[in-house]
Amino acid sequence: MLRPIKVMVVDDSAVVRQVMLDVLGRAPDIQVIGTAADPLFALAKMQAEWPDVITLDVEMPRMDGITFLKKLMAERPTPVVICSSLTERGAETTMQAMAAGALAIITKPKIGVKQFLHDASNDLLSAVRAAAQANLGRLRPPPAPPRPAAPDPLAANQEAMAQTTQNIVAIGTSTGGTLALEVLLTALPSMSPGIVIVQHMPEKFTAAFAERLDSLCQIQVLEARHGDKVVPGRALIAPGGKHMQVRRSGAQYYVEVADGPLVNRHKPSVDVLFRSTARSAGRNAVGVIMTGMGDDGARGLKDMHDAGARTLAQDEATCVVYGMPKEAVKLGAVDLSLPLTALAGEILHLARS
């Protein structure tokens, strides 16, 4: 048998530590080797036995989670799953943690934590398993590019240009995707084709994620709202806890954001986005599947491919977890696999050709 995944739980709440120990301890492939109330206690315990994965709160006494995470990534990179409060402040702090190299987010409410963590046990187990597979050597936060010195006069006319929107780009990603999307989107010019994105992430956190990307990119990045138009120079990120689909009205594309059942254990689901793009845009679309665990998006990308869309995958060499792209390649859904840094140029080439 393969050895179990060794996990260290770091959280200042005794209730959370006990529930995490209970939930993770039930999985035959996971072993909790210790718990700690803060990072300093954790570091002392980890000297005796280093974990494969750390679950980490972000707001703790003595040393906060982000300081601890940066220390880890500088001295001994270790996969980290963030356990964060479902609050606006928690979301902003968690985005800092994701930028520093954390791989996934598990949310916890201020009250009812015990029941919530039991309800979310599948998400927690999946996040830990994905983190254990991650190649941290491919997880390097890119330098933030400078913002344009002056507004692009074309960008101010995005709504008027909606009538001429012909091509759209649909992107799906999961584990490792927050930094991968940063690399991709910051490489795009201000008048890139309209983009729709599913990044597996809980509700509340997608808004903070979109705001962070918007501050770094030349294109506008927004958390999608029902009815938002897909126009040049704009990327719409599906809100956590909702599915997003592409619709077309005449020459205009827009998004439909709605609740619904989990698809491939996810909401939002990449498959839901890709299948709707295949129906609404057909050959006028480019599909891109990026780093992530599992197979969400593989069948949807095949639908896009069969409808005439051009399809790309992030290659294995640059994926933090080569799961979703691998499944898409196996299905024959991918025209071309490319390194992460080559995706932006190819997207622009395909969208213009």
SEMILO-976674 format. One record per residue (C-alpha): residue number from 1; residue in three letters; x, y, z. Coordinates in Angstrom, 3 decimals, padded with zeros to 6 digits. Layout:
N
<site seq="NUM" type="ALA" x="X" y="Y" z="Z"/>
...
This chain:
353
<site seq="1" type="MET" x="000.000" y="000.000" z="000.000"/>
<site seq="2" type="LEU" x="001.053" y="003.598" z="-000.594"/>
<site seq="3" type="ARG" x="001.920" y="005.448" z="002.574"/>
<site seq="4" type="PRO" x="-000.766" y="007.842" z="003.840"/>
<site seq="5" type="ILE" x="-000.627" y="011.590" z="003.318"/>
<site seq="6" type="LYS" x="000.800" y="013.145" z="006.484"/>
<site seq="7" type="VAL" x="-001.120" y="016.278" z="007.548"/>
<site seq="8" type="MET" x="-000.470" y="018.962" z="010.174"/>
<site seq="9" type="VAL" x="-003.536" y="020.978" z="011.294"/>
<site seq="10" type="VAL" x="-002.773" y="024.554" z="012.416"/>
<site seq="11" type="ASP" x="-005.712" y="026.529" z="013.836"/>
<site seq="12" type="ASP" x="-006.200" y="028.526" z="017.022"/>
<site seq="13" type="SER" x="-009.697" y="027.056" z="017.540"/>
<site seq="14" type="ALA" x="-009.726" y="023.847" z="019.590"/>
<site seq="15" type="VAL" x="-013.091" y="022.954" z="018.042"/>
<site seq="16" type="VAL" x="-011.729" y="023.277" z="014.498"/>
<site seq="17" type="ARG" x="-008.647" y="021.237" z="015.362"/>
<site seq="18" type="GLN" x="-010.772" y="018.449" z="016.819"/>
<site seq="19" type="VAL" x="-013.203" y="018.372" z="013.890"/>
<site seq="20" type="MET" x="-010.370" y="018.414" z="011.342"/>
<site seq="21" type="LEU" x="-008.701" y="015.583" z="013.212"/>
<site seq="22" type="ASP" x="-011.978" y="013.644" z="013.156"/>
<site seq="23" type="VAL" x="-012.764" y="014.271" z="009.459"/>
<site seq="24" type="LEU" x="-009.236" y="013.677" z="008.148"/>
<site seq="25" type="GLY" x="-008.627" y="010.739" z="010.473"/>
<site seq="26" type="ARG" x="-011.484" y="008.773" z="008.920"/>
<site seq="27" type="ALA" x="-009.804" y="008.721" z="005.500"/>
<site seq="28" type="PRO" x="-007.644" y="005.602" z="005.035"/>
<site seq="29" type="ASP" x="-005.142" y="007.496" z="002.868"/>
<site seq="30" type="ILE" x="-004.613" y="010.409" z="005.288"/>
<site seq="31" type="GLN" x="-002.794" y="010.519" z="008.639"/>
<site seq="32" type="VAL" x="-002.941" y="013.566" z="010.923"/>
<site seq="33" type="ILE" x="000.507" y="013.654" z="012.483"/>
<site seq="34" type="GLY" x="-000.231" y="016.619" z="014.707"/>
<site seq="35" type="THR" x="-002.285" y="019.711" z="015.504"/>
<site seq="36" type="ALA" x="-001.163" y="023.110" z="016.735"/>
<site seq="37" type="ALA" x="-002.824" y="026.276" z="018.007"/>
<site seq="38" type="ASP" x="-000.425" y="028.548" z="016.112"/>
<site seq="39" type="PRO" x="002.502" y="028.380" z="013.666"/>
<site seq="40" type="LEU" x="005.193" y="028.517" z="016.360"/>
<site seq="41" type="PHE" x="003.778" y="025.423" z="018.073"/>
<site seq="42" type="ALA" x="003.447" y="023.813" z="014.638"/>
<site seq="43" type="LEU" x="007.072" y="024.493" z="013.697"/>
<site seq="44" type="ALA" x="008.299" y="022.897" z="016.928"/>
<site seq="45" type="LYS" x="006.263" y="019.739" z="016.229"/>
<site seq="46" type="MET" x="007.195" y="019.626" z="012.545"/>
<site seq="47" type="GLN" x="010.903" y="019.383" z="013.326"/>
<site seq="48" type="ALA" x="010.304" y="015.823" z="014.523"/>
<site seq="49" type="GLU" x="008.168" y="014.794" z="011.524"/>
<site seq="50" type="TRP" x="007.543" y="017.016" z="008.516"/>
<site seq="51" type="PRO" x="004.049" y="016.845" z="006.983"/>
<site seq="52" type="ASP" x="003.151" y="016.359" z="003.326"/>
<site seq="53" type="VAL" x="000.327" y="018.922" z="003.653"/>
<site seq="54" type="ILE" x="-000.509" y="021.666" z="006.160"/>
<site seq="55" type="THR" x="-004.028" y="022.970" z="006.775"/>
<site seq="56" type="LEU" x="-003.659" y="026.545" z="007.967"/>
<site seq="57" type="ASP" x="-005.844" y="029.234" z="009.471"/>
<site seq="58" type="VAL" x="-004.895" y="032.790" z="008.515"/>
<site seq="59" type="GLU" x="-005.765" y="034.753" z="011.664"/>
<site seq="60" type="MET" x="-003.885" y="033.381" z="014.683"/>
<site seq="61" type="PRO" x="-001.964" y="034.671" z="017.714"/>
<site seq="62" type="ARG" x="001.823" y="035.072" z="017.892"/>
<site seq="63" type="MET" x="002.312" y="034.497" z="014.145"/>
<site seq="64" type="ASP" x="-000.362" y="034.967" z="011.490"/>
<site seq="65" type="GLY" x="-000.884" y="032.409" z="008.758"/>
<site seq="66" type="ILE" x="000.485" y="034.575" z="005.948"/>
<site seq="67" type="THR" x="003.776" y="035.248" z="007.715"/>
<site seq="68" type="PHE" x="004.074" y="031.515" z="008.414"/>
<site seq="69" type="LEU" x="003.243" y="030.651" z="004.800"/>
<site seq="70" type="LYS" x="005.890" y="033.016" z="003.413"/>
<site seq="71" type="LYS" x="008.441" y="031.575" z="005.839"/>
<site seq="72" type="LEU" x="007.570" y="028.044" z="004.700"/>
<site seq="73" type="MET" x="007.784" y="028.853" z="001.000"/>
<site seq="74" type="ALA" x="011.150" y="030.568" z="001.464"/>
<site seq="75" type="GLU" x="012.749" y="027.918" z="003.692"/>
<site seq="76" type="ARG" x="010.987" y="024.590" z="003.043"/>
<site seq="77" type="PRO" x="008.140" y="024.717" z="000.490"/>
<site seq="78" type="THR" x="005.228" y="022.581" z="001.670"/>
<site seq="79" type="PRO" x="001.701" y="022.270" z="000.216"/>
<site seq="80" type="VAL" x="-000.748" y="024.399" z="002.213"/>
<site seq="81" type="VAL" x="-004.556" y="024.349" z="002.287"/>
<site seq="82" type="ILE" x="-006.026" y="027.522" z="003.797"/>
<site seq="83" type="CYS" x="-008.964" y="027.251" z="006.226"/>
<site seq="84" type="SER" x="-010.462" y="030.728" z="006.343"/>
<site seq="85" type="SER" x="-013.533" y="032.468" z="007.721"/>
<site seq="86" type="LEU" x="-016.347" y="033.188" z="005.281"/>
<site seq="87" type="THR" x="-016.079" y="036.964" z="005.667"/>
<site seq="88" type="GLU" x="-015.033" y="039.888" z="003.499"/>
<site seq="89" type="ARG" x="-011.949" y="040.504" z="005.612"/>
<site seq="90" type="GLY" x="-011.161" y="036.787" z="005.569"/>
<site seq="91" type="ALA" x="-011.452" y="036.750" z="001.777"/>
<site seq="92" type="GLU" x="-008.986" y="039.611" z="001.323"/>
<site seq="93" type="THR" x="-006.481" y="037.993" z="003.690"/>
<site seq="94" type="THR" x="-006.896" y="034.634" z="002.013"/>
<site seq="95" type="MET" x="-006.111" y="036.155" z="-001.392"/>
<site seq="96" type="GLN" x="-002.794" y="037.294" z="000.078"/>
<site seq="97" type="ALA" x="-002.197" y="033.704" z="001.174"/>
<site seq="98" type="MET" x="-003.038" y="032.351" z="-002.291"/>
<site seq="99" type="ALA" x="-000.638" y="034.869" z="-003.829"/>
<site seq="100" type="ALA" x="002.032" y="033.647" z="-001.405"/>
<site seq="101" type="GLY" x="001.614" y="030.053" z="-002.582"/>
<site seq="102" type="ALA" x="-001.349" y="028.411" z="-000.809"/>
<site seq="103" type="LEU" x="-003.058" y="025.855" z="-003.031"/>
<site seq="104" type="ALA" x="-006.710" y="025.752" z="-001.984"/>
<site seq="105" type="ILE" x="-009.315" y="027.299" z="000.298"/>
<site seq="106" type="ILE" x="-011.711" y="025.627" z="002.717"/>
<site seq="107" type="THR" x="-014.167" y="028.073" z="004.269"/>
<site seq="108" type="LYS" x="-015.450" y="028.031" z="007.808"/>
<site seq="109" type="PRO" x="-018.273" y="030.179" z="009.214"/>
<site seq="110" type="LYS" x="-018.072" y="032.150" z="012.453"/>
<site seq="111" type="ILE" x="-020.752" y="029.953" z="014.038"/>
<site seq="112" type="GLY" x="-021.703" y="026.329" z="013.434"/>
<site seq="113" type="VAL" x="-018.105" y="025.453" z="012.552"/>
<site seq="114" type="LYS" x="-018.349" y="021.847" z="013.697"/>
<site seq="115" type="GLN" x="-021.362" y="021.010" z="011.560"/>
<site seq="116" type="PHE" x="-020.020" y="022.975" z="008.609"/>
<site seq="117" type="LEU" x="-016.706" y="021.136" z="008.529"/>
<site seq="118" type="HIS" x="-018.489" y="017.806" z="008.677"/>
<site seq="119" type="ASP" x="-020.756" y="018.931" z="005.822"/>
<site seq="120" type="ALA" x="-017.723" y="020.083" z="003.831"/>
<site seq="121" type="SER" x="-015.677" y="016.960" z="004.557"/>
<site seq="122" type="ASN" x="-015.525" y="015.891" z="000.892"/>
<site seq="123" type="ASP" x="-014.161" y="019.310" z="-000.109"/>
<site seq="124" type="LEU" x="-011.577" y="019.137" z="002.660"/>
<site seq="125" type="LEU" x="-010.439" y="015.639" z="001.717"/>
<site seq="126" type="SER" x="-010.251" y="016.535" z="-001.984"/>
<site seq="127" type="ALA" x="-008.224" y="019.668" z="-001.214"/>
<site seq="128" type="VAL" x="-005.726" y="017.749" z="000.919"/>
<site seq="129" type="ARG" x="-005.339" y="015.023" z="-001.720"/>
<site seq="130" type="ALA" x="-004.841" y="017.591" z="-004.475"/>
<site seq="131" type="ALA" x="-002.297" y="019.490" z="-002.390"/>
<site seq="132" type="ALA" x="-000.361" y="016.274" z="-001.756"/>
<site seq="133" type="GLN" x="-000.018" y="015.791" z="-005.533"/>
<site seq="134" type="ALA" x="001.103" y="019.350" z="-006.209"/>
<site seq="135" type="ASN" x="004.486" y="020.150" z="-007.694"/>
<site seq="136" type="LEU" x="005.517" y="023.232" z="-005.729"/>
<site seq="137" type="GLY" x="008.458" y="023.797" z="-008.056"/>
<site seq="138" type="ARG" x="005.886" y="025.014" z="-010.585"/>
<site seq="139" type="LEU" x="004.266" y="027.374" z="-008.112"/>
<site seq="140" type="ARG" x="006.185" y="030.620" z="-008.346"/>
<site seq="141" type="PRO" x="004.360" y="033.908" z="-007.778"/>
<site seq="142" type="PRO" x="005.114" y="036.106" z="-010.819"/>
<site seq="143" type="PRO" x="006.194" y="039.732" z="-010.413"/>
<site seq="144" type="ALA" x="003.256" y="042.087" z="-010.704"/>
<site seq="145" type="PRO" x="003.445" y="044.160" z="-013.899"/>
<site seq="146" type="PRO" x="002.956" y="047.916" z="-013.636"/>
<site seq="147" type="ARG" x="-000.489" y="049.311" z="-014.370"/>
<site seq="148" type="PRO" x="-000.828" y="051.385" z="-017.548"/>
<site seq="149" type="ALA" x="000.116" y="055.016" z="-016.894"/>
<site seq="150" type="ALA" x="-003.025" y="056.294" z="-018.620"/>
<site seq="151" type="PRO" x="-006.387" y="054.705" z="-019.403"/>
<site seq="152" type="ASP" x="-006.690" y="053.025" z="-022.790"/>
<site seq="153" type="PRO" x="-009.131" y="055.105" z="-024.888"/>
<site seq="154" type="LEU" x="-010.418" y="051.921" z="-026.534"/>
<site seq="155" type="ALA" x="-011.184" y="050.328" z="-023.164"/>
<site seq="156" type="ALA" x="-013.586" y="053.142" z="-022.293"/>
<site seq="157" type="ASN" x="-015.716" y="052.153" z="-025.260"/>
<site seq="158" type="GLN" x="-016.169" y="048.485" z="-024.303"/>
<site seq="159" type="GLU" x="-019.966" y="048.583" z="-024.173"/>
<site seq="160" type="ALA" x="-020.220" y="050.094" z="-027.649"/>
<site seq="161" type="MET" x="-017.879" y="047.452" z="-028.996"/>
<site seq="162" type="ALA" x="-020.124" y="044.652" z="-027.717"/>
<site seq="163" type="GLN" x="-021.947" y="044.695" z="-031.061"/>
<site seq="164" type="THR" x="-018.776" y="043.539" z="-032.823"/>
<site seq="165" type="THR" x="-017.780" y="040.816" z="-030.370"/>
<site seq="166" type="GLN" x="-017.049" y="037.721" z="-032.468"/>
<site seq="167" type="ASN" x="-014.676" y="035.585" z="-030.452"/>
<site seq="168" type="ILE" x="-014.698" y="034.658" z="-026.792"/>
<site seq="169" type="VAL" x="-012.264" y="032.728" z="-024.631"/>
<site seq="170" type="ALA" x="-013.455" y="030.228" z="-021.994"/>
<site seq="171" type="ILE" x="-010.943" y="029.173" z="-019.325"/>
<site seq="172" type="GLY" x="-011.218" y="026.502" z="-016.637"/>
<site seq="173" type="THR" x="-008.796" y="025.784" z="-013.796"/>
<site seq="174" type="SER" x="-008.543" y="024.558" z="-010.206"/>
<site seq="175" type="THR" x="-005.596" y="023.685" z="-007.923"/>
<site seq="176" type="GLY" x="-002.723" y="026.035" z="-008.717"/>
<site seq="177" type="GLY" x="-005.005" y="028.116" z="-010.891"/>
<site seq="178" type="THR" x="-004.927" y="031.353" z="-008.926"/>
<site seq="179" type="LEU" x="-001.286" y="032.012" z="-009.762"/>
<site seq="180" type="ALA" x="-001.583" y="030.439" z="-013.222"/>
<site seq="181" type="LEU" x="-004.416" y="032.825" z="-014.079"/>
<site seq="182" type="GLU" x="-002.332" y="035.722" z="-012.822"/>
<site seq="183" type="VAL" x="000.477" y="034.748" z="-015.206"/>
<site seq="184" type="LEU" x="-001.950" y="034.380" z="-018.116"/>
<site seq="185" type="LEU" x="-004.162" y="037.408" z="-017.614"/>
<site seq="186" type="THR" x="-001.371" y="039.872" z="-016.837"/>
<site seq="187" type="ALA" x="000.200" y="038.948" z="-020.185"/>
<site seq="188" type="LEU" x="-002.878" y="040.031" z="-022.157"/>
<site seq="189" type="PRO" x="-003.257" y="043.517" z="-023.689"/>
<site seq="190" type="SER" x="-006.170" y="045.764" z="-022.777"/>
<site seq="191" type="MET" x="-008.244" y="044.959" z="-025.841"/>
<site seq="192" type="SER" x="-008.041" y="041.182" z="-025.709"/>
<site seq="193" type="PRO" x="-011.131" y="039.153" z="-026.663"/>
<site seq="194" type="GLY" x="-013.833" y="038.755" z="-024.019"/>
<site seq="195" type="ILE" x="-012.995" y="036.064" z="-021.465"/>
<site seq="196" type="VAL" x="-015.106" y="033.872" z="-019.168"/>
<site seq="197" type="ILE" x="-013.420" y="031.922" z="-016.370"/>
<site seq="198" type="VAL" x="-014.240" y="029.203" z="-013.870"/>
<site seq="199" type="GLN" x="-011.698" y="028.893" z="-011.059"/>
<site seq="200" type="HIS" x="-012.806" y="026.405" z="-008.408"/>
<site seq="201" type="MET" x="-013.168" y="028.616" z="-005.346"/>
<site seq="202" type="PRO" x="-015.768" y="029.079" z="-002.581"/>
<site seq="203" type="GLU" x="-018.249" y="031.950" z="-002.519"/>
<site seq="204" type="LYS" x="-017.050" y="035.291" z="-001.125"/>
<site seq="205" type="PHE" x="-013.520" y="034.555" z="-002.285"/>
<site seq="206" type="THR" x="-014.047" y="034.978" z="-006.025"/>
<site seq="207" type="ALA" x="-014.904" y="038.661" z="-005.568"/>
<site seq="208" type="ALA" x="-011.625" y="039.317" z="-003.736"/>
<site seq="209" type="PHE" x="-009.770" y="037.233" z="-006.321"/>
<site seq="210" type="ALA" x="-011.257" y="039.237" z="-009.189"/>
<site seq="211" type="GLU" x="-010.412" y="042.522" z="-007.464"/>
<site seq="212" type="ARG" x="-006.815" y="041.433" z="-006.998"/>
<site seq="213" type="LEU" x="-006.435" y="040.422" z="-010.647"/>
<site seq="214" type="ASP" x="-008.100" y="043.624" z="-011.787"/>
<site seq="215" type="SER" x="-005.463" y="045.603" z="-009.889"/>
<site seq="216" type="LEU" x="-002.691" y="043.747" z="-011.748"/>
<site seq="217" type="CYS" x="-004.053" y="043.372" z="-015.283"/>
<site seq="218" type="GLN" x="-004.476" y="045.684" z="-018.256"/>
<site seq="219" type="ILE" x="-007.833" y="044.029" z="-018.949"/>
<site seq="220" type="GLN" x="-010.795" y="044.558" z="-016.629"/>
<site seq="221" type="VAL" x="-011.420" y="041.575" z="-014.323"/>
<site seq="222" type="LEU" x="-014.786" y="041.228" z="-012.568"/>
<site seq="223" type="GLU" x="-016.728" y="038.685" z="-010.568"/>
<site seq="224" type="ALA" x="-019.569" y="037.906" z="-012.965"/>
<site seq="225" type="ARG" x="-023.140" y="039.004" z="-012.330"/>
<site seq="226" type="HIS" x="-026.178" y="037.623" z="-014.091"/>
<site seq="227" type="GLY" x="-026.570" y="039.379" z="-017.451"/>
<site seq="228" type="ASP" x="-023.029" y="040.775" z="-017.661"/>
<site seq="229" type="LYS" x="-021.857" y="041.169" z="-021.269"/>
<site seq="230" type="VAL" x="-018.776" y="039.382" z="-022.558"/>
<site seq="231" type="VAL" x="-016.902" y="042.160" z="-024.344"/>
<site seq="232" type="PRO" x="-013.318" y="042.841" z="-025.461"/>
<site seq="233" type="GLY" x="-010.999" y="043.872" z="-022.679"/>
<site seq="234" type="ARG" x="-013.031" y="042.159" z="-019.936"/>
<site seq="235" type="ALA" x="-012.681" y="038.879" z="-018.048"/>
<site seq="236" type="LEU" x="-015.628" y="037.563" z="-016.028"/>
<site seq="237" type="ILE" x="-014.934" y="035.107" z="-013.201"/>
<site seq="238" type="ALA" x="-017.771" y="032.798" z="-012.136"/>
<site seq="239" type="PRO" x="-018.827" y="033.551" z="-008.556"/>
<site seq="240" type="GLY" x="-018.169" y="030.824" z="-006.009"/>
<site seq="241" type="GLY" x="-021.277" y="028.778" z="-005.262"/>
<site seq="242" type="LYS" x="-022.919" y="029.581" z="-008.633"/>
<site seq="243" type="HIS" x="-022.733" y="028.114" z="-012.115"/>
<site seq="244" type="MET" x="-021.948" y="030.420" z="-015.034"/>
<site seq="245" type="GLN" x="-023.088" y="029.821" z="-018.622"/>
<site seq="246" type="VAL" x="-022.488" y="031.750" z="-021.838"/>
<site seq="247" type="ARG" x="-025.566" y="032.863" z="-023.803"/>
<site seq="248" type="ARG" x="-025.884" y="034.746" z="-027.076"/>
<site seq="249" type="SER" x="-028.363" y="037.385" z="-028.161"/>
<site seq="250" type="GLY" x="-027.727" y="038.428" z="-031.752"/>
<site seq="251" type="ALA" x="-024.073" y="039.478" z="-031.987"/>
<site seq="252" type="GLN" x="-023.738" y="039.851" z="-028.219"/>
<site seq="253" type="TYR" x="-022.566" y="037.311" z="-025.690"/>
<site seq="254" type="TYR" x="-023.589" y="037.552" z="-022.051"/>
<site seq="255" type="VAL" x="-023.427" y="035.305" z="-018.994"/>
<site seq="256" type="GLU" x="-026.157" y="033.622" z="-017.047"/>
<site seq="257" type="VAL" x="-025.271" y="033.151" z="-013.376"/>
<site seq="258" type="ALA" x="-027.513" y="030.841" z="-011.397"/>
<site seq="259" type="ASP" x="-027.628" y="028.277" z="-008.608"/>
<site seq="260" type="GLY" x="-027.931" y="024.593" z="-009.348"/>
<site seq="261" type="PRO" x="-026.685" y="021.154" z="-008.315"/>
<site seq="262" type="LEU" x="-023.010" y="020.328" z="-008.079"/>
<site seq="263" type="VAL" x="-021.491" y="019.140" z="-011.357"/>
<site seq="264" type="ASN" x="-018.383" y="016.953" z="-011.048"/>
<site seq="265" type="ARG" x="-018.514" y="017.852" z="-007.331"/>
<site seq="266" type="HIS" x="-018.091" y="021.547" z="-008.174"/>
<site seq="267" type="LYS" x="-020.092" y="024.755" z="-008.287"/>
<site seq="268" type="PRO" x="-019.058" y="026.601" z="-010.378"/>
<site seq="269" type="SER" x="-018.202" y="023.807" z="-012.786"/>
<site seq="270" type="VAL" x="-015.879" y="024.130" z="-015.772"/>
<site seq="271" type="ASP" x="-017.978" y="021.606" z="-017.699"/>
<site seq="272" type="VAL" x="-021.077" y="023.793" z="-017.305"/>
<site seq="273" type="LEU" x="-019.203" y="026.812" z="-018.676"/>
<site seq="274" type="PHE" x="-017.546" y="024.947" z="-021.546"/>
<site seq="275" type="ARG" x="-020.718" y="023.177" z="-022.694"/>
<site seq="276" type="SER" x="-022.664" y="026.432" z="-022.766"/>
<site seq="277" type="THR" x="-019.828" y="028.069" z="-024.723"/>
<site seq="278" type="ALA" x="-019.914" y="025.227" z="-027.241"/>
<site seq="279" type="ARG" x="-023.657" y="025.781" z="-027.754"/>
<site seq="280" type="SER" x="-023.572" y="029.575" z="-027.869"/>
<site seq="281" type="ALA" x="-020.265" y="030.365" z="-029.577"/>
<site seq="282" type="GLY" x="-019.244" y="027.214" z="-031.454"/>
<site seq="283" type="ARG" x="-016.281" y="027.892" z="-033.733"/>
<site seq="284" type="ASN" x="-016.101" y="031.518" z="-032.513"/>
<site seq="285" type="ALA" x="-014.616" y="030.373" z="-029.203"/>
<site seq="286" type="VAL" x="-011.249" y="029.375" z="-027.791"/>
<site seq="287" type="GLY" x="-011.263" y="026.897" z="-024.890"/>
<site seq="288" type="VAL" x="-008.409" y="026.663" z="-022.389"/>
<site seq="289" type="ILE" x="-008.031" y="024.075" z="-019.626"/>
<site seq="290" type="MET" x="-005.372" y="024.641" z="-017.000"/>
<site seq="291" type="THR" x="-003.840" y="023.195" z="-013.840"/>
<site seq="292" type="GLY" x="-006.175" y="021.319" z="-011.502"/>
<site seq="293" type="MET" x="-007.074" y="017.978" z="-009.973"/>
<site seq="294" type="GLY" x="-009.872" y="015.782" z="-011.314"/>
<site seq="295" type="ASP" x="-011.674" y="015.805" z="-014.649"/>
<site seq="296" type="ASP" x="-014.007" y="018.811" z="-014.487"/>
<site seq="297" type="GLY" x="-013.918" y="020.532" z="-017.867"/>
<site seq="298" type="ALA" x="-012.575" y="017.622" z="-019.923"/>
<site seq="299" type="ARG" x="-015.925" y="016.604" z="-021.431"/>
<site seq="300" type="GLY" x="-017.015" y="020.203" z="-021.848"/>
<site seq="301" type="LEU" x="-013.811" y="021.020" z="-023.716"/>
<site seq="302" type="LYS" x="-014.499" y="018.038" z="-025.980"/>
<site seq="303" type="ASP" x="-017.930" y="019.553" z="-026.708"/>
<site seq="304" type="MET" x="-016.230" y="022.828" z="-027.619"/>
<site seq="305" type="HIS" x="-013.718" y="021.009" z="-029.819"/>
<site seq="306" type="ASP" x="-016.474" y="019.091" z="-031.606"/>
<site seq="307" type="ALA" x="-018.391" y="022.351" z="-032.141"/>
<site seq="308" type="GLY" x="-015.405" y="023.828" z="-033.995"/>
<site seq="309" type="ALA" x="-013.730" y="025.808" z="-031.213"/>
<site seq="310" type="ARG" x="-009.944" y="025.948" z="-030.967"/>
<site seq="311" type="THR" x="-008.813" y="024.233" z="-027.744"/>
<site seq="312" type="LEU" x="-005.671" y="024.577" z="-025.633"/>
<site seq="313" type="ALA" x="-004.289" y="022.906" z="-022.512"/>
<site seq="314" type="GLN" x="-001.585" y="023.937" z="-020.093"/>
<site seq="315" type="ASP" x="001.215" y="021.388" z="-020.462"/>
<site seq="316" type="GLU" x="002.299" y="018.943" z="-017.777"/>
<site seq="317" type="ALA" x="005.667" y="020.609" z="-017.272"/>
<site seq="318" type="THR" x="004.082" y="023.852" z="-016.006"/>
<site seq="319" type="CYS" x="000.986" y="022.517" z="-014.178"/>
<site seq="320" type="VAL" x="000.967" y="022.424" z="-010.392"/>
<site seq="321" type="VAL" x="-001.423" y="019.449" z="-010.748"/>
<site seq="322" type="TYR" x="-001.696" y="017.883" z="-014.204"/>
<site seq="323" type="GLY" x="-005.160" y="016.383" z="-013.709"/>
<site seq="324" type="MET" x="-007.785" y="018.341" z="-015.613"/>
<site seq="325" type="PRO" x="-005.591" y="018.948" z="-018.704"/>
<site seq="326" type="LYS" x="-004.520" y="015.294" z="-018.721"/>
<site seq="327" type="GLU" x="-008.137" y="014.083" z="-018.787"/>
<site seq="328" type="ALA" x="-008.979" y="016.498" z="-021.603"/>
<site seq="329" type="VAL" x="-006.005" y="015.307" z="-023.653"/>
<site seq="330" type="LYS" x="-007.046" y="011.680" z="-023.108"/>
<site seq="331" type="LEU" x="-010.505" y="012.484" z="-024.508"/>
<site seq="332" type="GLY" x="-009.041" y="014.026" z="-027.652"/>
<site seq="333" type="ALA" x="-010.422" y="017.427" z="-026.642"/>
<site seq="334" type="VAL" x="-007.155" y="019.384" z="-026.959"/>
<site seq="335" type="ASP" x="-005.691" y="020.796" z="-030.176"/>
<site seq="336" type="LEU" x="-002.471" y="021.997" z="-028.572"/>
<site seq="337" type="SER" x="-000.724" y="021.734" z="-025.173"/>
<site seq="338" type="LEU" x="001.531" y="024.656" z="-024.289"/>
<site seq="339" type="PRO" x="003.608" y="025.985" z="-021.388"/>
<site seq="340" type="LEU" x="001.770" y="028.459" z="-019.172"/>
<site seq="341" type="THR" x="003.785" y="031.429" z="-020.433"/>
<site seq="342" type="ALA" x="002.910" y="030.619" z="-024.068"/>
<site seq="343" type="LEU" x="-000.867" y="030.473" z="-023.581"/>
<site seq="344" type="ALA" x="-001.562" y="034.223" z="-023.806"/>
<site seq="345" type="GLY" x="000.157" y="034.603" z="-027.162"/>
<site seq="346" type="GLU" x="-001.615" y="031.579" z="-028.630"/>
<site seq="347" type="ILE" x="-005.005" y="032.751" z="-027.342"/>
<site seq="348" type="LEU" x="-004.528" y="036.096" z="-029.092"/>
<site seq="349" type="HIS" x="-003.349" y="034.392" z="-032.278"/>
<site seq="350" type="LEU" x="-006.336" y="032.038" z="-032.386"/>
<site seq="351" type="ALA" x="-008.880" y="034.701" z="-031.481"/>
<site seq="352" type="ARG" x="-007.658" y="036.963" z="-034.301"/>
<site seq="353" type="SER" x="-007.310" y="034.264" z="-036.952"/>
